[in-house]
Amino acid sequence: MLPGLSLMAASSVFLVVSPTVSGAVLWISFLTLGEAFWSPRWMAWVMELAPGGREGVFVAVSSLKDLVITWPSLLFIGWLNARFNPNCSDCRDDLGHFCALPVANGSCASPNSPCPSLDDSPLTHCPATCLQCPGYQARPFELWSIVLGFSLLSPLLVWLLLPFLRGVASPLTRKGTTSDNTTV
């Protein structure tokens, strides 16, 4: 399970190195491959950790993470996007459509309305993405480095806590004692 979890966690390195469509394809491919390795083993592993007759409780607690993590992670993703990948509102109309259509007077418009915010900018083309918007700066390296760092915490914590979960001495406890502080 740990190799698949590690592969899944490390997959965002492709977007740190190359925040492009090809980097995203590699990221999704390795993310999926890693999940395919560890996901089928997850419930079996939870059952192995459970004491006899307590399997249902362990399955319920292992599923609780999905409920607890959802909202904080959505807020964190929103903060990351706002901070490192901001919206380019100058190149969009009031509905959020890009001002990608050239009009007769040399300015740009969206399918719904003209875009007066671009009239003062010297444009050679009308922007269809934020990357083409004058003055726009995204910071994908920082964004994906943060995601990679948080992702790598997961297999590291599993590796460190695995002995505790199995009821044996962990690498963090003193040599010669078990996790319940009895001498071996």
SEGU-308528 format. One record per residue: z, y, x of N, C-alpha, C, O in turn; residue in three letters. Coordinates in pm, whole numbers, padded with zeros to 5 digits, always signed. Example, Ala and Ser with C-alpha at 12.3 -4.5 7.8 and 13.67 -1.06 7.14 Angstrom:
2
+00780-00569+01319+00780-00450+01230+00780-00330+01320+00846-00332+01424ALA +00708-00225+01285+00714-00106+01367+00787+00003+01290+00804+00114+01341SER 
END
This chain:
184
+00000-00119+00082+00000+00000+00000+00000+00126+00087-00069+00223+00055MET +00076+00124+00195+00088+00243+00280-00045+00284+00346-00072+00404+00356LEU -00129+00190+00391-00258+00233+00447-00347+00305+00343-00411+00404+00376PRO -00350+00255+00221-00429+00320+00116-00374+00457+00080-00449+00552+00058GLY -00241+00466+00074-00177+00595+00045-00205+00695+00156-00228+00813+00130LEU -00202+00648+00281-00231+00735+00395-00376+00782+00395-00404+00898+00422SER -00468+00689+00363-00610+00726+00356-00633+00829+00247-00707+00925+00265LEU -00570+00808+00133-00584+00903+00023-00528+01040+00061-00588+01142+00029MET -00413+01041+00127-00350+01167+00166-00431+01242+00271-00440+01364+00268ALA -00491+01167+00365-00567+01230+00474-00708+01272+00433-00777+01338+00511ALA -00751+01235+00315-00890+01260+00275-00925+01409+00268-01041+01446+00285SER -00825+01495+00244-00858+01637+00236-00890+01700+00371-00925+01817+00377SER -00879+01623+00480-00919+01674+00610-01068+01711+00612-01110+01799+00687VAL -01147+01643+00529-01290+01674+00522-01314+01816+00470-01410+01881+00513PHE -01230+01863+00380-01245+01999+00329-01183+02103+00421-01220+02220+00416LEU -01089+02062+00506-01038+02153+00608-01148+02180+00709-01169+02294+00750VAL -01217+02074+00749-01323+02085+00850-01449+02149+00793-01512+02232+00858VAL -01487+02110+00671-01612+02158+00613-01595+02182+00463-01618+02090+00384SER -01554+02302+00421-01537+02330+00279-01671+02355+00209-01700+02465+00162PRO -01752+02250+00205-01886+02256+00146-01900+02143+00045-01806+02066+00024THR -02016+02134-00016-02041+02025-00111-02033+01890-00040-01977+01795-00094VAL -02090+01880+00081-02084+01752+00153-01939+01718+00190-01901+01601+00186SER -01858+01818+00227-01716+01794+00253-01644+01747+00128-01557+01660+00135GLY -01679+01805+00013-01618+01765-00114-01657+01622-00152-01576+01548-00206ALA -01781+01584-00124-01826+01447-00153-01749+01347-00066-01704+01243-00115VAL -01732+01379+00062-01655+01291+00150-01508+01286+00107-01447+01179+00109LEU -01453+01400+00067-01314+01405+00020-01294+01314-00100-01203+01231-00100TRP -01378+01328-00202-01366+01246-00322-01388+01099-00291-01318+01013-00345ILE -01482+01069-00203-01511+00929-00167-01389+00864-00102-01349+00754-00141SER -01331+00931-00002-01215+00873+00067-01090+00877-00020-01005+00788-00010PHE -01077+00977-00104-00966+00983-00199-00971+00862-00293-00870+00796-00317LEU -01090+00834-00344-01109+00721-00435-01087+00588-00364-01024+00498-00418THR -01138+00577-00243-01121+00454-00166-00972+00430-00137-00924+00317-00152LEU -00901+00532-00097-00757+00519-00072-00682+00478-00197-00594+00392-00191GLY -00715+00539-00310-00648+00503-00435-00681+00360-00476-00595+00289-00530GLU -00803+00317-00450-00840+00178-00482-00758+00079-00400-00733-00033-00447ALA -00716+00117-00281-00633+00028-00198-00489+00021-00246-00431-00087-00251PHE -00430+00136-00282-00287+00133-00314-00255+00121-00462-00150+00067-00497TRP -00340+00170-00549-00308+00175-00691-00281+00038-00754-00183+00024-00827SER -00362-00065-00728-00331-00195-00788-00198-00254-00738-00134-00332-00809PRO -00158-00217-00619-00034-00268-00561+00089-00195-00612+00201-00245-00596ARG +00072-00080-00673+00185+00005-00711+00284-00065-00803+00403-00071-00771TRP +00239-00117-00916+00330-00181-01011+00392-00308-00952+00509-00336-00975MET +00313-00384-00876+00369-00503-00812+00480-00464-00715+00582-00533-00706ALA +00460-00355-00643+00561-00309-00547+00687-00264-00620+00798-00294-00577TRP +00669-00192-00730+00784-00147-00809+00862-00268-00860+00985-00268-00859VAL +00792-00372-00904+00857-00493-00954+00932-00565-00842+01039-00621-00865MET +00876-00564-00720+00943-00627-00606+01073-00556-00573+01171-00620-00535GLU +01075-00424-00587+01195-00347-00556+01305-00362-00660+01423-00347-00630LEU +01266-00393-00783+01362-00400-00893+01451-00523-00881+01403-00632-00850ALA +01582-00505-00906+01669-00623-00913+01633-00705-01038+01579-00650-01134PRO +01663-00832-01036+01631-00921-01148+01683-00868-01281+01800-00831-01291GLY +01598-00863-01379+01635-00816-01511+01626-00665-01529+01648-00615-01639GLY +01595-00590-01424+01588-00444-01430+01447-00392-01410+01429-00273-01386ARG +01348-00477-01420+01209-00438-01395+01161-00327-01487+01091-00236-01443GLU +01199-00334-01615+01157-00232-01712+01208-00094-01676+01136+00005-01690GLY +01332-00085-01630+01391+00043-01589+01314+00099-01469+01285+00218-01465VAL +01283+00013-01373+01211+00059-01255+01070+00107-01290+01024+00207-01235PHE +01002+00038-01381+00869+00081-01423+00879+00217-01494+00796+00305-01471VAL +00979+00235-01578+00997+00362-01648+01025+00475-01550+00967+00583-01562ALA +01112+00451-01453+01144+00555-01355+01023+00585-01268+01000+00701-01234VAL +00946+00483-01231+00827+00508-01148+00721+00588-01223+00643+00661-01162SER +00719+00577-01354+00624+00654-01435+00675+00795-01464+00597+00882-01501SER +00803+00817-01446+00862+00948-01471+00804+01055-01379+00800+01172-01416LEU +00761+01016-01260+00704+01112-01165+00584+01184-01224+00563+01303-01198LYS +00503+01114-01304+00386+01177-01365+00427+01291-01458+00361+01394-01465ASP +00535+01272-01529+00583+01374-01621+00647+01491-01547+00625+01607-01582LEU +00725+01460-01447+00800+01563-01374+00709+01648-01285+00732+01769-01272VAL +00609+01589-01225+00526+01658-01125+00412+01739-01189+00362+01832-01125ILE +00371+01709-01308+00252+01771-01366+00259+01923-01367+00172+01988-01309THR +00358+01981-01430+00362+02127-01444+00384+02200-01312+00314+02298-01286TRP +00478+02157-01228+00491+02227-01099+00364+02221-01014+00329+02318-00947PRO +00295+02107-01017+00173+02098-00937+00062+02186-00993-00015+02244-00917SER +00053+02198-01124-00046+02288-01183-00017+02433-01146-00109+02510-01117LEU +00109+02471-01148+00145+02608-01108+00115+02631-00960+00067+02738-00923LEU +00142+02532-00876+00115+02543-00733-00035+02554-00706-00077+02634-00623PHE -00115+02475-00776-00261+02481-00761-00313+02619-00804-00399+02676-00738ILE -00260+02670-00914-00300+02804-00960-00265+02911-00858-00344+03001-00833GLY -00145+02901-00799-00105+02998-00697-00195+02987-00574-00238+03089-00520TRP -00225+02863-00530-00314+02845-00414-00451+02908-00439-00505+02977-00353LEU -00507+02883-00557-00638+02940-00589-00634+03092-00594-00723+03158-00542ASN -00531+03147-00656-00522+03294-00665-00504+03356-00528-00556+03465-00502ALA -00433+03290-00440-00404+03345-00307-00518+03326-00208-00550+03418-00133ARG -00579+03208-00207-00677+03176-00103-00821+03166-00154-00915+03162-00073PHE -00841+03162-00284-00974+03149-00341-00981+03238-00466-01001+03188-00576ASN -00966+03370-00449-00953+03459-00565-01083+03471-00645-01192+03441-00596PRO -01067+03514-00767-01183+03538-00854-01256+03665-00807-01194+03758-00758ASN -01385+03666-00823-01465+03784-00786-01504+03857-00914-01619+03850-00958CYS -01409+03927-00972-01433+03991-01102-01538+04101-01095-01597+04134-01198SER -01565+04159-00977-01667+04263-00966-01808+04209-00991-01897+04284-01028ASP -01827+04081-00972-01960+04021-00988-01972+03941-01117-02063+03859-01132CYS -01882+03966-01210-01884+03896-01339-01872+03997-01453-01823+04108-01435ARG -01919+03955-01570-01903+04040-01687-01765+04016-01748-01684+03943-01691ASP -01738+04076-01862-01607+04063-01926-01576+03921-01972-01459+03886-01990ASP -01679+03840-01993-01659+03701-02035-01650+03604-01918-01625+03485-01938LEU -01671+03653-01797-01662+03567-01679-01794+03513-01629-01796+03437-01532GLY -01906+03550-01692-02037+03505-01645-02082+03587-01524-02057+03707-01517HIS -02147+03521-01430-02196+03593-01312-02310+03687-01349-02389+03659-01438PHE -02316+03798-01279-02422+03898-01297-02540+03858-01209-02572+03927-01112CYS -02603+03748-01241-02704+03688-01155-02848+03720-01197-02942+03676-01132ALA -02865+03797-01303-03000+03826-01351-03043+03966-01309-02978+04064-01347LEU -03150+03979-01231-03199+04114-01198-03262+04179-01321-03328+04113-01401PRO -03239+04309-01334-03298+04384-01445-03394+04489-01389-03396+04513-01268VAL -03471+04549-01474-03581+04638-01434-03537+04755-01346-03612+04794-01256ALA -03423+04813-01369-03381+04931-01293-03320+04897-01156-03265+04985-01090ASN -03328+04771-01113-03276+04730-00982-03131+04688-00982-03077+04655-00877GLY -03068+04689-01098-02929+04644-01104-02925+04498-01153-03028+04434-01170SER -02807+04450-01174-02789+04311-01215-02719+04305-01351-02648+04398-01391CYS -02742+04195-01421-02679+04174-01550-02646+04027-01567-02700+03941-01497ALA -02557+04000-01659-02527+03862-01697-02612+03831-01820-02679+03920-01872SER -02610+03709-01867-02685+03679-01990-02635+03759-02110-02707+03773-02209PRO -02512+03810-02103-02451+03879-02217-02453+04031-02210-02462+04098-02313ASN -02445+04086-02088-02432+04231-02077-02467+04279-01937-02473+04200-01844SER -02491+04411-01922-02513+04465-01787-02382+04464-01709-02274+04454-01767PRO -02392+04475-01578-02275+04473-01491-02267+04604-01415-02320+04615-01305CYS -02201+04704-01471-02195+04835-01406-02118+04834-01274-02137+04923-01192PRO -02033+04736-01253-01954+04732-01128-02042+04708-01006-02001+04738-00895SER -02163+04655-01025-02253+04628-00913-02355+04740-00891-02434+04733-00797LEU -02355+04842-00975-02455+04948-00962-02442+05027-00832-02542+05074-00780ASP -02322+05042-00779-02300+05120-00657-02320+05039-00529-02326+05095-00420ASP -02330+04907-00543-02344+04821-00425-02490+04803-00389-02572+04776-00478SER -02526+04817-00261-02664+04790-00220-02687+04638-00216-02641+04571-00124PRO -02757+04586-00315-02780+04442-00324-02924+04407-00295-03017+04476-00336LEU -02942+04297-00222-03076+04244-00202-03106+04138-00307-03222+04105-00332THR -03002+04085-00368-03016+03987-00476-02893+03996-00565-02790+04050-00525HIS -02904+03944-00684-02791+03943-00777-02706+03819-00751-02761+03709-00742CYS -02574+03834-00739-02488+03722-00702-02473+03619-00814-02444+03653-00929PRO -02493+03492-00777-02474+03382-00871-02346+03305-00842-02308+03217-00919ALA -02280+03337-00730-02152+03276-00694-02064+03384-00634-02112+03492-00598THR -01936+03355-00622-01845+03451-00558-01880+03470-00411-01862+03580-00358CYS -01931+03367-00345-01966+03379-00203-02078+03481-00180-02089+03537-00071LEU -02162+03505-00281-02271+03602-00271-02228+03742-00315-02306+03837-00303GLN -02107+03756-00364-02057+03885-00412-02020+03974-00292-01951+03928-00201CYS -02065+04099-00291-02034+04189-00178-01883+04207-00159-01811+04236-00254PRO -01837+04189-00036-01697+04210-00003-01604+04094-00036-01484+04104-00012GLY -01657+03987-00090-01571+03874-00128-01532+03793-00004-01616+03765+00081TYR -01405+03757+00005-01358+03674+00115-01264+03567+00062-01156+03597+00010GLN -01305+03443+00077-01218+03329+00044-01163+03275+00175-01219+03299+00282ALA -01053+03201+00166-00992+03142+00285-00973+02992+00262-00860+02946+00247ARG -01084+02917+00260-01074+02774+00231-01002+02694+00338-00937+02595+00307PRO -01012+02735+00465-00944+02662+00571-00793+02660+00547-00729+02555+00557PHE -00736+02776+00515-00593+02784+00490-00555+02704+00365-00455+02632+00366GLU -00634+02718+00260-00605+02647+00135-00601+02497+00157-00503+02432+00120LEU -00705+02442+00219-00712+02297+00236-00617+02247+00344-00579+02130+00343TRP -00577+02332+00437-00475+02293+00535-00340+02276+00467-00265+02183+00499SER -00309+02364+00373-00184+02351+00297-00187+02225+00212-00089+02151+00207ILE -00299+02199+00145-00313+02078+00063-00298+01954+00151-00231+01858+00113VAL -00361+01954+00268-00351+01841+00360-00206+01819+00404-00158+01705+00406LEU -00136+01926+00438+00003+01914+00480+00091+01854+00372+00171+01764+00400GLY +00077+01902+00249+00156+01847+00139+00115+01703+00109+00200+01621+00075PHE -00013+01672+00120-00060+01536+00093-00005+01437+00195+00031+01325+00159SER +00001+01478+00320+00051+01388+00424+00201+01363+00413+00252+01267+00471LEU +00273+01448+00340+00415+01425+00318+00441+01297+00240+00541+01229+00262LEU +00351+01264+00150+00371+01148+00063+00381+01017+00142+00481+00947+00128SER +00281+00979+00222+00296+00853+00297+00410+00859+00399+00473+00757+00427PRO +00436+00977+00454+00546+00990+00550+00681+00962+00482+00764+00889+00536LEU +00701+01021+00364+00826+00997+00291+00839+00853+00246+00948+00797+00250LEU +00729+00792+00202+00734+00651+00164+00772+00565+00284+00855+00475+00273VAL +00714+00594+00399+00745+00518+00520+00891+00534+00560+00957+00437+00595TRP +00942+00658+00554+01081+00682+00591+01180+00623+00491+01286+00573+00531LEU +01148+00626+00363+01240+00581+00259+01223+00435+00221+01305+00381+00146LEU +01120+00370+00270+01095+00231+00234+01213+00140+00268+01251+00058+00184LEU +01271+00149+00386+01388+00064+00413+01503+00089+00316+01572-00004+00274PRO +01525+00215+00281+01630+00248+00184+01600+00182+00050+01689+00126-00013PHE +01475+00191+00006+01437+00132-00121+01450-00020-00120+01480-00081-00223LEU +01428-00080-00005+01441-00226+00008+01583-00270+00036+01614-00389+00033ARG +01673-00172+00062+01812-00205+00085+01844-00249+00226+01943-00319+00248GLY +01764-00209+00324+01790-00241+00464+01805-00111+00541+01782-00003+00487VAL +01844-00122+00669+01862-00002+00751+01730+00071+00769+01626+00009+00791ALA +01735+00202+00759+01615+00283+00777+01609+00333+00920+01709+00327+00991SER +01494+00384+00964+01486+00439+01099+01575+00561+01118+01600+00603+01231PRO +01624+00618+01008+01708+00737+01018+01856+00702+01029+01936+00787+01068LEU +01895+00576+00996+02036+00539+01007+02065+00491+01147+01974+00460+01224THR +02195+00486+01180+02232+00444+01314+02201+00297+01336+02205+00216+01243ARG +02170+00263+01460+02143+00125+01495+02271+00044+01479+02378+00084+01525LYS +02258-00069+01412+02373-00157+01395+02443-00139+01260+02540-00210+01233GLY +02396-00048+01175+02455-00033+01043+02345-00041+00939+02229-00012+00967THR +02382-00080+00820+02287-00086+00710+02297+00042+00630+02379+00128+00659THR +02213+00054+00528+02212+00177+00449+02342+00196+00371+02371+00308+00328SER +02422+00088+00351+02551+00106+00282+02667+00118+00381+02783+00102+00345ASP +02632+00146+00510+02727+00173+00619+02813+00054+00656+02922+00072+00710ASN +02767-00068+00629+02838-00184+00680+02781-00226+00812+02661-00211+00835THR +02863-00279+00899+02816-00317+01034+02741-00448+01027+02780-00541+00956THR +02633-00453+01103+02551-00573+01106+02602-00667+01212+02547-00775+01232VAL 
END
